[in-house]
Amino acid sequence: MMKENTDVINFLVKPNSSENEIVGLHDEFIKIKINATPEKGKANQKLITYLSEILQISKKDIQIIYGEFSNIKKIKFKNKSKDEIFSILKNKIKTT
């Protein structure tokens, strides 16, 4: 039986942005902009949806385990390694 891979990654989230965007990597944080308000979990849901689309994994494989009401979040990912996630998100960083 294959062992389920779970990794936790730190995110710094800026809600109320004009668009969803990976801004960059800062120390152990991935900085990300989300175009939703931080009310009633809207920004958290948009963040999970956006990450699932980028990483091509199910939304149920993404779980906010810390920071539900904060812009600093710890997010647990199932079935994708931290290295894979960082690699994919690095390639999505907008360069102007």
Buried (B, 14 or more C-beta within 10 A) or exposed (E): EEEEEBBEBBBBBBBEBEEBBBBBEEEEBBBBBBBBEBEEBEBBBBBBBBBBEBBEBEEEBBBBEEBEEEBEBBBBBBBBEEEBBBEBBEEEBEEE
